[in-house]
Amino acid sequence: MKKLQFKNLAEFKSIAGKELPIGEWYTITQQMITDFANATGDKQWIHIDEERAAKESPFKCTVAHGFMSVSMISKMLENAFEVKSIKMGLNYGLNKVRFPNPVLVNSQLRMISSVKSIEPLGENGVKVTVSCTIEIKGQEKPACVAEFLVALFE
């Protein structure tokens, strides 16, 4: 994947309504799931108890938290584009978040995204709405579908 680069927000606005580069595949490891469980305090057995999950889960293994998938959107977008003049970026929120398919441990994910809109925000910023689909390699249904909002400031 070739990262898109823009000099400034004025140039970045040309991407509105267009697709971003498709992301690289990355593997969701048990260590990542455990780290997320520790960070959030969500230590439900389906996420962290590998032996119990193998016996009792319908998936026969641990699964990542749904919110783990959505929390990775920021990093995946960072890998898709860069605006060189940006001094600060902030997560602004989410719209229409769904988790249609569980992410089994050792699954590979990537993101397909497009910039839905870019709106002015204050004197030196924009609010960007990005349509995001996080695919699971080899699965028909995605792990996560969401509209992600980010505020970028020059």
DSSP file (Angstrom, degrees, kcal/mol; ACC not computed):
  #  RESIDUE AA STRUCTURE BP1 BP2  ACC     N-H-->O    O-->H-N    N-H-->O    O-->H-N    TCO  KAPPA ALPHA  PHI   PSI    X-CA   Y-CA   Z-CA
    1    1 A M              0   0    0      0, 0.0     2,-0.6     0, 0.0    23,-0.1   0.000 360.0 360.0 360.0 130.5    0.0    0.0    0.0
    2    2 A K        -     0   0    0     20,-0.1     2,-0.2    78,-0.0    77,-0.0  -0.866 360.0-128.6 -96.9 121.2    1.3    3.4   -0.9
    3    3 A K        -     0   0    0     -2,-0.6     2,-0.3     1,-0.1    78,-0.2  -0.470  20.4-125.1 -68.1 131.8    0.5    6.1    1.7
    4    4 A L  E     -a   81   0A   0     76,-2.8    78,-2.0    -2,-0.2     2,-0.4  -0.603  26.6-159.4 -76.7 138.6   -1.2    9.2    0.2
    5    5 A Q  E     -a   82   0A   0     -2,-0.3     2,-0.4    76,-0.2    78,-0.2  -0.978  10.3-175.5-126.4 135.9    0.6   12.4    1.1
    6    6 A F  E     -a   83   0A   0     76,-2.6    78,-2.9    -2,-0.4    79,-0.3  -0.962  24.4-142.2-127.5 143.5   -0.8   15.9    1.1
    7    7 A K  S    S-     0   0    0     -2,-0.4    78,-0.7    76,-0.2     2,-0.3   0.901  79.3 -17.4 -69.7 -41.4    1.0   19.2    1.7
    8    8 A N  S  > S-     0   0    0     76,-0.2     4,-2.3    77,-0.1    -1,-0.1  -0.886  76.0 -84.2-155.3 179.1   -1.8   20.8    3.6
    9    9 A L  H  > S+     0   0    0     -2,-0.3     4,-2.0     1,-0.2    -1,-0.0   0.852 121.4  60.1 -65.9 -34.5   -5.6   20.7    4.3
   10   10 A A  H  4 S+     0   0    0      1,-0.2     4,-0.2     2,-0.2    -1,-0.2   0.927 111.5  40.3 -58.8 -43.9   -6.4   22.6    1.2
   11   11 A E  H >4 S+     0   0    0      1,-0.2     3,-1.5     2,-0.2    -2,-0.2   0.878 110.8  58.7 -70.5 -38.4   -4.7   19.9   -0.9
   12   12 A F  H >< S+     0   0    0     -4,-2.3     3,-2.5     1,-0.3     4,-0.3   0.829  89.6  72.6 -60.3 -33.3   -6.2   17.1    1.3
   13   13 A K  G >< S+     0   0    0     -4,-2.0     3,-1.3     1,-0.3    -1,-0.3   0.700  81.0  74.1 -58.8 -18.5   -9.8   18.3    0.5
   14   14 A S  G <  S+     0   0    0     -3,-1.5    -1,-0.3     1,-0.2    -2,-0.2   0.664  86.1  64.1 -67.8 -15.7   -9.3   16.9   -3.0
   15   15 A I  G X  S+     0   0    0     -3,-2.5     3,-2.3    -4,-0.2   100,-0.4   0.583  71.9 123.7 -85.6 -10.0   -9.7   13.4   -1.5
   16   16 A A  T <  S+     0   0    0     -3,-1.3   100,-0.2     1,-0.3     3,-0.1  -0.268  80.2  14.7 -54.7 131.4  -13.4   14.0   -0.4
   17   17 A G  T 3  S+     0   0    0     98,-3.0    -1,-0.3     1,-0.3     2,-0.3   0.480 109.7 106.7  83.2   3.7  -15.7   11.4   -1.9
   18   18 A K  S <  S-     0   0    0     -3,-2.3    97,-2.6    97,-0.3    -1,-0.3  -0.740  71.8-102.8-117.2 162.6  -12.8    9.1   -2.9
   19   19 A E  B     -B  114   0B   0     -2,-0.3    95,-0.3    95,-0.3     3,-0.1  -0.525  27.6-137.7 -80.7 147.3  -11.3    5.9   -1.6
   20   20 A L        -     0   0    0     93,-2.8    93,-0.4    -2,-0.2    61,-0.1  -0.576  44.0 -74.2 -92.4 164.7   -8.2    5.7    0.4
   21   21 A P        -     0   0    0      0, 0.0     2,-0.2     0, 0.0    -1,-0.1  -0.313  54.8-105.1 -59.4 141.9   -5.5    3.0   -0.3
   22   22 A I        -     0   0    0     90,-0.1    90,-0.2     1,-0.1   -20,-0.1  -0.499  44.3-115.6 -68.2 135.5   -6.5   -0.5    0.9
   23   23 A G        -     0   0    0     88,-2.7     2,-0.2    -2,-0.2    -1,-0.1  -0.140  23.7-100.7 -72.0 165.6   -4.6   -1.4    4.0
   24   24 A E        -     0   0    0     52,-0.1     2,-0.2     1,-0.1    87,-0.2  -0.501  42.5-102.2 -78.0 153.0   -2.1   -4.1    4.6
   25   25 A W        -     0   0    0     -2,-0.2     2,-0.3    85,-0.1    85,-0.2  -0.575  42.1-176.3 -73.2 139.2   -3.1   -7.3    6.3
   26   26 A Y  E     -C  109   0B   0     83,-2.2    83,-2.9    -2,-0.2     2,-0.4  -0.992  22.1-120.8-137.9 149.9   -2.1   -7.6   10.0
   27   27 A T  E     -C  108   0B   0     -2,-0.3     2,-0.8    81,-0.2    81,-0.2  -0.703  11.9-139.6 -94.5 134.6   -2.6  -10.4   12.4
   28   28 A I        -     0   0    0     79,-2.7    78,-3.4    -2,-0.4    79,-0.4  -0.833  30.0-165.2 -91.3 108.1   -4.5  -10.2   15.6
   29   29 A T     >  -     0   0    0     -2,-0.8     4,-2.0    76,-0.2     5,-0.1  -0.447  33.1-113.2 -92.4 164.7   -2.5  -12.1   18.2
   30   30 A Q  H  > S+     0   0    0      1,-0.2     4,-3.0     2,-0.2     5,-0.2   0.874 118.2  58.0 -62.3 -36.6   -3.5  -13.4   21.6
   31   31 A Q  H  > S+     0   0    0      1,-0.2     4,-2.7     2,-0.2    -1,-0.2   0.911 105.7  49.0 -61.3 -41.2   -1.0  -10.9   23.1
   32   32 A M  H  > S+     0   0    0      2,-0.2     4,-2.3     1,-0.2    -1,-0.2   0.919 112.8  47.5 -62.7 -43.4   -2.8   -8.0   21.4
   33   33 A I  H  X S+     0   0    0     -4,-2.0     4,-2.5     2,-0.2    -2,-0.2   0.923 113.6  47.5 -63.9 -44.8   -6.2   -9.3   22.7
   34   34 A T  H  X S+     0   0    0     -4,-3.0     4,-2.6     2,-0.2    -2,-0.2   0.905 110.7  51.5 -63.8 -42.4   -4.8   -9.7   26.2
   35   35 A D  H  X S+     0   0    0     -4,-2.7     4,-2.3    -5,-0.2    -1,-0.2   0.911 110.9  48.3 -60.6 -42.5   -3.2   -6.3   26.2
   36   36 A F  H  X S+     0   0    0     -4,-2.3     4,-2.3     2,-0.2     6,-0.3   0.912 110.5  51.6 -64.8 -42.1   -6.5   -4.7   25.1
   37   37 A A  H  X S+     0   0    0     -4,-2.5     4,-2.1     1,-0.2     5,-0.4   0.913 111.9  46.9 -59.7 -43.6   -8.3   -6.7   27.9
   38   38 A N  H  < S+     0   0    0     -4,-2.6    -1,-0.2     1,-0.2    -2,-0.2   0.889 112.7  49.3 -66.2 -39.1   -5.8   -5.4   30.5
   39   39 A A  H  < S+     0   0    0     -4,-2.3    -2,-0.2    -5,-0.2    -1,-0.2   0.864 122.6  31.6 -68.4 -36.1   -6.1   -1.8   29.2
   40   40 A T  H  < S-     0   0    0     -4,-2.3    -2,-0.2    -5,-0.2    -1,-0.2   0.630 100.1-125.0 -98.4 -15.9   -9.9   -1.8   29.2
   41   41 A G     <  +     0   0    0     -4,-2.1     2,-1.3    -5,-0.3    -3,-0.2   0.493  68.4 132.9  81.0   2.6  -10.6   -4.1   32.1
   42   42 A D        +     0   0    0     -5,-0.4    -1,-0.2    -6,-0.3    -2,-0.1  -0.707  19.2 158.0 -88.8  90.8  -12.8   -6.3   29.9
   43   43 A K        +     0   0    0     -2,-1.3    -1,-0.1    -3,-0.1     5,-0.1  -0.148   7.9 160.2-110.6  37.1  -11.4   -9.6   30.8
   44   44 A Q    >>  -     0   0    0      1,-0.1     3,-2.3     3,-0.1     4,-1.2  -0.325  51.0-117.3 -57.1 141.0  -14.3  -11.8   29.8
   45   45 A W  H 3> S+     0   0    0      1,-0.3     4,-2.2     2,-0.2     8,-0.3   0.782 110.0  69.6 -56.0 -31.2  -13.1  -15.4   29.4
   46   46 A I  H 34 S+     0   0    0      1,-0.2    17,-2.0     2,-0.2    -1,-0.3   0.746 108.2  38.7 -61.2 -21.5  -14.0  -15.5   25.6
   47   47 A H  H <4 S+     0   0    0     -3,-2.3    -1,-0.2    15,-0.2    -2,-0.2   0.808 131.2  18.0 -95.1 -36.1  -11.1  -13.0   25.1
   48   48 A I  H  < S+     0   0    0     -4,-1.2     2,-1.1     1,-0.1    -3,-0.2   0.640  99.3  81.5-119.9 -16.8   -8.4  -14.2   27.5
   49   49 A D     X  +     0   0    0     -4,-2.2     4,-2.7    -5,-0.2     5,-0.2  -0.740  49.6 179.1 -98.8  92.3   -8.9  -17.8   28.6
   50   50 A E  H  > S+     0   0    0     -2,-1.1     4,-2.0     1,-0.2    -1,-0.2   0.874  78.7  48.9 -61.3 -41.1   -7.6  -19.9   25.7
   51   51 A E  H  > S+     0   0    0      2,-0.2     4,-1.3     1,-0.2    -1,-0.2   0.940 114.4  44.0 -66.6 -47.2   -8.3  -23.3   27.3
   52   52 A R  H  >>S+     0   0    0      1,-0.2     4,-3.6     2,-0.2     5,-0.6   0.911 112.6  52.6 -64.2 -41.8  -11.8  -22.5   28.2
   53   53 A A  H  X5S+     0   0    0     -4,-2.7     4,-1.4    -8,-0.3     7,-0.4   0.897 105.7  54.7 -60.8 -40.2  -12.5  -20.9   24.9
   54   54 A A  H  <5S+     0   0    0     -4,-2.0    -1,-0.2    -5,-0.2    -2,-0.2   0.833 119.9  32.9 -61.9 -31.9  -11.2  -24.0   23.1
   55   55 A K  H  <5S+     0   0    0     -4,-1.3    -2,-0.2    -3,-0.3    -1,-0.2   0.875 132.3  23.1 -90.8 -42.9  -13.7  -26.1   25.1
   56   56 A E  H  <5S+     0   0    0     -4,-3.6    -3,-0.2    -5,-0.2    -2,-0.1   0.686  95.4  92.8-106.3 -21.8  -16.8  -23.9   25.6
   57   57 A S    ><< -     0   0    0     -4,-1.4     3,-0.9    -5,-0.6     5,-0.0  -0.500  69.7-135.5 -78.1 142.7  -16.8  -21.2   22.9
   58   58 A P  T 3  S+     0   0    0      0, 0.0    -1,-0.1     0, 0.0    -4,-0.0   0.712 110.4  54.2 -64.5 -17.6  -18.7  -21.9   19.7
   59   59 A F  T 3  S-     0   0    0      2,-0.2     3,-0.1    -6,-0.1    -5,-0.1   0.602 102.3-135.9 -90.6 -13.8  -15.6  -20.5   17.9
   60   60 A K  S <  S+     0   0    0     -3,-0.9     2,-0.3    -7,-0.4    -6,-0.2   0.679  78.3  52.5  64.8  20.9  -13.2  -23.0   19.7
   61   61 A C  S    S-     0   0    0     -8,-0.3    -2,-0.2   -15,-0.1    -1,-0.2  -0.961  97.6 -73.9-165.0 172.4  -10.7  -20.2   20.3
   62   62 A T        -     0   0    0     -2,-0.3    43,-2.4   -15,-0.1     2,-0.3  -0.337  42.9-149.1 -71.9 160.0  -10.5  -16.7   21.9
   63   63 A V  B     -G  104   0C   0    -17,-2.0    41,-0.2    41,-0.2     2,-0.1  -0.960  16.2-111.2-130.2 149.7  -11.9  -13.7   20.0
   64   64 A A        -     0   0    0     39,-3.1    39,-0.5    -2,-0.3     2,-0.1  -0.407  41.0 -97.7 -73.5 153.8  -10.9  -10.1   20.0
   65   65 A H    >>  -     0   0    0      1,-0.1     4,-1.2   -32,-0.1     3,-0.7  -0.459  26.1-128.0 -65.7 141.8  -13.1   -7.5   21.6
   66   66 A G  H 3> S+     0   0    0      1,-0.2     4,-1.6     2,-0.2     3,-0.4   0.913 111.9  54.9 -57.1 -42.3  -15.3   -5.6   19.1
   67   67 A F  H 3> S+     0   0    0      1,-0.2     4,-1.8     2,-0.2    -1,-0.2   0.705  97.7  64.3 -68.5 -18.0  -14.0   -2.4   20.4
   68   68 A M  H <> S+     0   0    0     -3,-0.7     4,-0.9     2,-0.2    -1,-0.2   0.926 102.6  49.0 -66.7 -43.6  -10.5   -3.5   19.7
   69   69 A S  H >< S+     0   0    0     -4,-1.2     3,-0.9    -3,-0.4     4,-0.3   0.946 113.8  44.4 -59.6 -49.4  -11.3   -3.6   16.0
   70   70 A V  H >< S+     0   0    0     -4,-1.6     3,-1.4     1,-0.2     4,-0.3   0.839 107.2  59.9 -68.4 -31.2  -12.8   -0.1   16.0
   71   71 A S  H 3< S+     0   0    0     -4,-1.8     3,-0.5     1,-0.3     4,-0.4   0.720  97.5  61.2 -69.4 -18.5  -10.0    1.3   18.1
   72   72 A M  T <X S+     0   0    0     -3,-0.9     4,-2.2    -4,-0.9    -1,-0.3   0.533  78.1  88.9 -85.0  -5.7   -7.4    0.3   15.5
   73   73 A I  H <> S+     0   0    0     -3,-1.4     4,-2.7    -4,-0.3     5,-0.3   0.904  81.9  58.0 -58.6 -41.9   -9.0    2.5   12.8
   74   74 A S  H  > S+     0   0    0     -3,-0.5     4,-2.1    -4,-0.3    -1,-0.2   0.935 109.7  43.0 -54.2 -49.3   -6.9    5.5   13.9
   75   75 A K  H  > S+     0   0    0     -4,-0.4     4,-1.5     1,-0.2    -1,-0.2   0.897 112.7  52.7 -66.1 -40.1   -3.7    3.6   13.2
   76   76 A M  H  X S+     0   0    0     -4,-2.2     4,-0.7     1,-0.2    -1,-0.2   0.881 110.1  48.3 -65.3 -36.3   -5.0    2.2   10.0
   77   77 A L  H >X S+     0   0    0     -4,-2.7     4,-2.1     1,-0.2     3,-0.8   0.879 106.1  57.6 -68.5 -37.2   -5.9    5.7    8.7
   78   78 A E  H 3< S+     0   0    0     -4,-2.1    -1,-0.2    -5,-0.3    -2,-0.2   0.845 107.0  49.2 -60.1 -32.8   -2.4    6.9    9.8
   79   79 A N  H 3< S+     0   0    0     -4,-1.5    -1,-0.3     1,-0.2    -2,-0.2   0.672 110.3  52.5 -78.0 -17.9   -1.0    4.2    7.4
   80   80 A A  H << S+     0   0    0     -3,-0.8   -76,-2.8    -4,-0.7     2,-0.3   0.835 118.8   2.2 -88.9 -35.8   -3.3    5.3    4.6
   81   81 A F  E  <  -a    4   0A   0     -4,-2.1     2,-0.3   -78,-0.2    -1,-0.2  -0.984  51.2-159.7-152.3 161.3   -2.6    9.1    4.4
   82   82 A E  E     -a    5   0A   0    -78,-2.0   -76,-2.6    -2,-0.3     2,-0.6  -0.995   7.5-158.8-142.6 135.6   -0.6   11.9    5.8
   83   83 A V  E >   -a    6   0A   0     -2,-0.3     3,-1.8   -78,-0.2   -76,-0.2  -0.955  14.2-155.9-112.5 109.5   -1.2   15.7    5.7
   84   84 A K  T 3  S+     0   0    0    -78,-2.9   -76,-0.2    -2,-0.6   -77,-0.2   0.750  87.6  56.1 -61.3 -28.3    2.2   17.2    6.3
   85   85 A S  T 3  S+     0   0    0    -78,-0.7    -1,-0.3   -79,-0.3     2,-0.2   0.524  78.5 119.0 -83.0  -4.7    0.9   20.5    7.7
   86   86 A I    <   +     0   0    0     -3,-1.8    68,-0.3     1,-0.2     3,-0.1  -0.431  35.5 178.5 -69.8 128.1   -1.1   18.9   10.5
   87   87 A K  S    S+     0   0    0     66,-2.9     2,-0.3     1,-0.3    67,-0.2   0.691  71.0   9.8 -95.8 -25.7   -0.1   19.9   14.0
   88   88 A M  E     -D  153   0B   0     65,-1.6    65,-2.7     2,-0.0     2,-0.4  -0.974  56.2-167.7-158.2 138.4   -2.7   17.8   15.8
   89   89 A G  E     -D  152   0B   0     -2,-0.3     2,-0.4    63,-0.2    63,-0.2  -0.987  12.2-172.0-126.3 141.0   -5.3   15.2   15.1
   90   90 A L  E     -D  151   0B   0     61,-2.7    61,-3.0    -2,-0.4     2,-0.4  -0.983  31.4-113.6-132.2 141.1   -8.1   14.1   17.4
   91   91 A N  E     -D  150   0B   0     -2,-0.4    59,-0.2    59,-0.2     3,-0.1  -0.624  32.4-175.8 -66.9 127.9  -10.6   11.3   17.4
   92   92 A Y  E     -     0   0B   0     57,-2.8     2,-0.3    -2,-0.4    58,-0.2   0.704  45.6 -81.2-102.6 -26.8  -13.9   13.1   17.0
   93   93 A G  E     -D  149   0B   0     56,-1.5    56,-2.9     2,-0.0    -1,-0.4  -0.946  37.6 -91.1 153.0-172.1  -16.4   10.2   17.3
   94   94 A L  E     -D  148   0B   0     -2,-0.3     2,-0.3    54,-0.2    54,-0.2  -0.976  21.3-162.8-138.3 148.1  -18.1    7.4   15.5
   95   95 A N  E    S+D  147   0B   0     52,-2.7    52,-2.7    -2,-0.3    -2,-0.0  -0.960  70.4   0.5-125.5 148.4  -21.3    6.9   13.6
   96   96 A K  E    S-     0   0B   0     -2,-0.3     2,-0.4    50,-0.2    -1,-0.1   0.833  75.9-175.6  49.8  50.1  -23.2    3.7   12.7
   97   97 A V  E     +     0   0B   0     49,-0.2     2,-0.3    -3,-0.1    49,-0.2  -0.644   6.7 170.1 -83.4 131.7  -20.7    1.2   14.3
   98   98 A R  E     -D  145   0B   0     47,-2.2    47,-2.2    -2,-0.4     0, 0.0  -0.989  29.1-156.3-139.9 149.2  -21.4   -2.5   13.8
   99   99 A F        +     0   0    0     -2,-0.3    45,-0.2    45,-0.2    44,-0.1  -0.742  22.2 168.4-121.7  79.7  -19.5   -5.7   14.5
  100  100 A P        +     0   0    0      0, 0.0    43,-0.2     0, 0.0    44,-0.1   0.654  65.0  30.0 -72.1 -15.9  -21.0   -8.2   12.0
  101  101 A N  S    S-     0   0    0     42,-0.5     2,-0.0    41,-0.4    38,-0.0  -0.994  82.0-116.1-147.3 133.4  -18.4  -10.9   12.4
  102  102 A P        -     0   0    0      0, 0.0     2,-0.8     0, 0.0   -37,-0.1  -0.354  24.1-129.1 -68.4 150.8  -16.2  -12.0   15.4
  103  103 A V        -     0   0    0    -39,-0.5   -39,-3.1    40,-0.1     2,-0.1  -0.881  24.4-152.0-101.7 105.2  -12.4  -11.7   15.0
  104  104 A L  B >   -G   63   0C   0     -2,-0.8     3,-2.0   -41,-0.2   -41,-0.2  -0.463  34.1 -85.3 -75.0 148.3  -10.9  -15.0   16.0
  105  105 A V  T 3  S+     0   0    0    -43,-2.4   -76,-0.2     1,-0.3    -1,-0.1  -0.236 117.1  21.9 -52.6 140.9   -7.4  -15.0   17.5
  106  106 A N  T 3  S+     0   0    0    -78,-3.4    -1,-0.3     1,-0.3   -77,-0.1   0.526  90.0 142.6  71.6  10.6   -4.7  -15.1   14.7
  107  107 A S    <   -     0   0    0     -3,-2.0   -79,-2.7   -79,-0.4     2,-0.5  -0.415  49.4-126.6 -69.7 155.8   -7.2  -13.7   12.1
  108  108 A Q  E     -C   27   0B   0     29,-0.2    29,-2.8   -81,-0.2     2,-0.3  -0.918  28.3-171.0-107.8 134.3   -5.8  -11.2    9.6
  109  109 A L  E     +CE  26 136B   0    -83,-2.9   -83,-2.2    -2,-0.5     2,-0.3  -0.868  11.8 171.0-121.6 153.5   -7.5   -7.8    9.2
  110  110 A R  E     - E   0 135B   0     25,-1.4    25,-2.6    -2,-0.3     2,-0.4  -0.965  26.1-121.4-151.9 163.2   -7.2   -4.9    6.8
  111  111 A M  E     - E   0 134B   0     -2,-0.3   -88,-2.7    23,-0.2     2,-0.5  -0.899  12.3-167.0-115.9 137.2   -9.2   -1.8    6.2
  112  112 A I  E     + E   0 133B   0     21,-2.8    21,-2.5    -2,-0.4     2,-0.3  -0.980  30.0 164.2-111.8 129.2  -11.0   -0.5    3.2
  113  113 A S  E     - E   0 132B   0     -2,-0.5   -93,-2.8   -93,-0.4     2,-0.3  -0.961  25.5-166.6-147.4 159.8  -12.0    3.1    3.6
  114  114 A S  E     -BE  19 131B   0     17,-1.8    17,-2.6    -2,-0.3     2,-0.9  -0.990  33.1-111.6-145.5 151.3  -13.2    6.2    1.8
  115  115 A V  E     - E   0 130B   0    -97,-2.6   -98,-3.0  -100,-0.4   -97,-0.3  -0.745  31.1-177.6 -85.1 109.5  -13.4    9.9    2.8
  116  116 A K  E     -     0   0B   0     13,-2.2     2,-0.3    -2,-0.9    -1,-0.2   0.906  62.6 -13.4 -75.4 -43.8  -17.1   10.6    2.9
  117  117 A S  E     - E   0 129B   0     12,-1.5    12,-2.6  -101,-0.1     2,-0.4  -0.995  46.5-152.4-157.9 157.9  -16.9   14.3    3.8
  118  118 A I  E     - E   0 128B   0     -2,-0.3    10,-0.2    10,-0.2  -102,-0.0  -0.973  23.7-179.0-134.8 118.4  -14.6   17.0    4.9
  119  119 A E  E     - E   0 127B   0      8,-2.6     8,-3.1    -2,-0.4    -2,-0.0  -0.892  33.7 -99.2-120.3 147.6  -16.1   20.0    6.8
  120  120 A P  E     - E   0 126B   0      0, 0.0     2,-0.3     0, 0.0     6,-0.3  -0.320  35.1-170.5 -60.7 145.7  -14.6   23.1    8.2
  121  121 A L  E  >  - E   0 125B   0      4,-2.5     4,-0.8     1,-0.3     3,-0.3  -0.888  53.9 -41.3-142.4 107.7  -13.9   23.0   12.0
  122  122 A G  T  4 S-     0   0    0     -2,-0.3    -1,-0.3     1,-0.2     3,-0.2  -0.249  97.4 -52.1  66.4-161.0  -12.8   26.2   13.7
  123  123 A E  T  4 S+     0   0    0      1,-0.2    -1,-0.2    -3,-0.1    30,-0.0   0.750 135.8  23.5 -83.6 -24.9  -10.4   28.5   12.0
  124  124 A N  T  4 S+     0   0    0     -3,-0.3    30,-2.9    -4,-0.0     2,-0.3   0.033 110.6  68.1-134.0  29.3   -7.6   26.1   11.2
  125  125 A G  E  <  -EF 121 153B   0     -4,-0.8    -4,-2.5    28,-0.2     2,-0.3  -0.875  52.5-146.0-143.3 175.0   -9.2   22.6   11.1
  126  126 A V  E     -EF 120 152B   0     26,-2.2    26,-2.5    -6,-0.3     2,-0.6  -0.981  15.7-136.0-139.3 151.8  -11.5   20.2    9.4
  127  127 A K  E     -EF 119 151B   0     -8,-3.1    -8,-2.6    -2,-0.3     2,-0.5  -0.960  26.6-161.1-106.3 120.5  -13.8   17.4   10.6
  128  128 A V  E     -EF 118 150B   0     22,-3.2    22,-2.3    -2,-0.6     2,-0.6  -0.884   7.7-157.6-107.9 128.9  -13.3   14.3    8.3
  129  129 A T  E     -EF 117 149B   0    -12,-2.6   -13,-2.2    -2,-0.5   -12,-1.5  -0.936  14.6-170.5-106.1 121.8  -15.9   11.6    8.1
  130  130 A V  E     -EF 115 148B   0     18,-3.1    18,-3.0    -2,-0.6     2,-0.6  -0.949  19.0-140.5-117.4 126.4  -14.4    8.3    6.9
  131  131 A S  E     -EF 114 147B   0    -17,-2.6   -17,-1.8    -2,-0.5     2,-0.4  -0.765  30.8-169.7 -82.3 123.4  -16.4    5.2    5.9
  132  132 A C  E     -EF 113 146B   0     14,-3.2    14,-2.4    -2,-0.6     2,-0.4  -0.952  20.8-178.5-125.0 134.1  -14.4    2.2    7.2
  133  133 A T  E     -EF 112 145B   0    -21,-2.5   -21,-2.8    -2,-0.4     2,-0.8  -0.983  14.0-156.2-127.6 119.4  -14.8   -1.5    6.6
  134  134 A I  E     -EF 111 144B   0     10,-3.0     9,-2.7    -2,-0.4    10,-1.2  -0.853  18.3-155.7 -98.4 110.4  -12.4   -3.8    8.5
  135  135 A E  E     -E  110   0B   0    -25,-2.6   -25,-1.4    -2,-0.8     2,-0.5  -0.492   9.9-141.6 -84.7 152.1  -12.2   -7.0    6.6
  136  136 A I  E >   -E  109   0B   0      3,-0.3     3,-2.3     5,-0.3   -27,-0.2  -0.975  33.4-110.3-110.5 124.6  -11.2  -10.5    7.9
  137  137 A K  T 3  S+     0   0    0    -29,-2.8   -29,-0.2    -2,-0.5     3,-0.1  -0.301 101.3   9.7 -57.4 127.8   -9.1  -12.5    5.5
  138  138 A G  T 3  S+     0   0    0      1,-0.2     2,-0.4     2,-0.1    -1,-0.3   0.477 106.3 109.1  83.3   3.4  -11.1  -15.4    4.1
  139  139 A Q    <   -     0   0    0     -3,-2.3    -3,-0.3     1,-0.1    -1,-0.2  -0.894  59.4-150.1-115.5 143.6  -14.4  -14.2    5.6
  140  140 A E  S    S+     0   0    0     -2,-0.4    -1,-0.1    -3,-0.1    -2,-0.1   0.918  84.5  59.2 -73.7 -44.5  -17.4  -12.9    3.7
  141  141 A K  S    S-     0   0    0      1,-0.1    -5,-0.3   -41,-0.1    -2,-0.0  -0.663  87.7-121.8 -89.6 141.5  -18.6  -10.6    6.5
  142  142 A P        -     0   0    0      0, 0.0   -41,-0.4     0, 0.0    -7,-0.2  -0.265   9.5-127.4 -77.2 166.1  -16.4   -7.9    7.9
  143  143 A A  S    S+     0   0    0     -9,-2.7   -42,-0.5     1,-0.3     2,-0.3   0.856  89.8   5.0 -75.7 -38.8  -15.2   -7.5   11.5
  144  144 A C  E     - F   0 134B   0    -10,-1.2   -10,-3.0   -45,-0.2     2,-0.4  -0.998  53.4-169.8-152.3 140.9  -16.4   -3.9   11.8
  145  145 A V  E     +DF  98 133B   0    -47,-2.2   -47,-2.2    -2,-0.3     2,-0.3  -0.996  31.4 144.7-130.6 127.4  -18.2   -1.3    9.7
  146  146 A A  E     - F   0 132B   0    -14,-2.4   -14,-3.2    -2,-0.4     2,-0.6  -0.996  50.2-122.7-157.2 156.7  -18.2    2.3   11.0
  147  147 A E  E     -DF  95 131B   0    -52,-2.7   -52,-2.7    -2,-0.3     2,-0.4  -0.955  36.3-159.5-100.3 121.0  -18.1    5.9   10.1
  148  148 A F  E     -DF  94 130B   0    -18,-3.0   -18,-3.1    -2,-0.6     2,-0.5  -0.870   3.0-155.5-106.1 132.5  -15.1    7.3   11.8
  149  149 A L  E     +DF  93 129B   0    -56,-2.9   -57,-2.8    -2,-0.4   -56,-1.5  -0.925  13.8 179.1-111.6 130.9  -14.8   11.1   12.5
  150  150 A V  E     -DF  91 128B   0    -22,-2.3   -22,-3.2    -2,-0.5     2,-0.5  -0.988  19.7-144.2-131.6 139.9  -11.4   12.7   13.0
  151  151 A A  E     -DF  90 127B   0    -61,-3.0   -61,-2.7    -2,-0.4     2,-0.4  -0.904  17.9-169.0-103.1 128.3  -10.5   16.4   13.6
  152  152 A L  E     -DF  89 126B   0    -26,-2.5   -26,-2.2    -2,-0.5     2,-0.4  -0.961   1.9-168.1-119.8 135.3   -7.4   17.6   11.9
  153  153 A F  E      DF  88 125B   0    -65,-2.7   -66,-2.9    -2,-0.4   -65,-1.6  -0.976 360.0 360.0-129.2 136.1   -5.8   21.0   12.7
  154  154 A E              0   0    0    -30,-2.9   -29,-0.1    -2,-0.4    -1,-0.1   0.391 360.0 360.0 -92.3 360.0   -3.0   23.0   11.0
